[in-house]
Amino acid sequence: MHPLQQAFWDHHALQCGFCTSGFLMSAYDLLQKNPHPSEEEVRHGLSGNLCRCTGYANIVQAVMAVASDQPSAISRQQDEP
């Protein structure tokens, strides 16, 4: 499982699942460009997505958890077969 997917699970950021794929893709792109974003940068990076369940706090927490888990959990995942 990708670190972002695990973080969404661990931080209860999945809610109904309608928005999850968009948030995961946006978060992945954000962390590729900025592996250590601030909370404000995470919120801005995810601002193009809408969550019908208002799970934003948990989504931001999940992304921040992956960001704090660097050196790059995202890069390590790409290197694995």
Residue pairs with C-beta under 8 A, 6 or more apart in sequence:
1 9
2 77
3 66
3 69
3 73
3 74
3 77
4 24
4 27
4 28
4 31
4 62
4 63
4 66
4 74
5 24
7 13
7 62
7 63
7 65
7 66
7 69
8 14
8 20
8 23
8 24
8 59
8 62
10 62
10 65
11 58
11 59
11 61
11 62
11 65
12 55
12 58
13 20
13 23
13 55
13 58
13 59
13 61
13 62
14 20
14 55
15 51
15 52
15 53
15 55
15 58
16 52
16 53
18 51
18 52
18 53
19 49
19 50
19 51
19 52
19 53
19 55
22 48
22 49
23 46
23 49
23 51
23 59
26 45
26 46
26 48
26 49
27 42
27 45
27 46
27 59
27 62
27 63
27 66
28 74
29 45
30 37
30 41
30 42
30 45
30 46
30 63
31 37
31 63
31 66
31 67
31 72
31 74
32 74
34 41
34 45
35 67
35 70
35 71
35 72
35 74
35 75
36 67
36 68
36 70
37 45
37 63
37 64
37 67
39 60
39 64
42 60
42 63
42 64
42 67
43 56
43 60
46 56
46 59
46 60
46 63
51 59
66 73
66 74
